[in-house]
C-alpha cells in the first residue's frame, strides 16, 4: 500500500486512464490533498493510489469517477483567511 512516505508535495497525479488530474498540495496521515486546476481540491485516500513512479502518482480509478467518489474537499476560505460560512436561508416573506 502507498503511504505517507512515498507521496510528497508537488508530485503530479494522474488517473488510471492516464488523464492528468493535478498535483499533491499537502500530504496528511491517510490521505493527500489533490490540487485540481479550475475545480475543488479533494482529499484522496492513500488506498486510491495504485503506484508512485518518479514525480507522478497514479490513481486506481479513471478520471470520470473522481467527482463521484465522495471524497471530502477542504473548507473554503474568505480573502481574509476566515472560513466561509454557508449562506443563510432566505427570509420568510413579509405579510
Secondary structure, DSSP 4 states (H G I P E B T S, - for coil): ---TTT--TT-EEE-TTS-EEEEEEEE-SSEEEEE-TTS--EEEEGGGEEEEETTEEEESS-GGGGGGS----PPPB-TTSPBPPPPPPPPPPP-
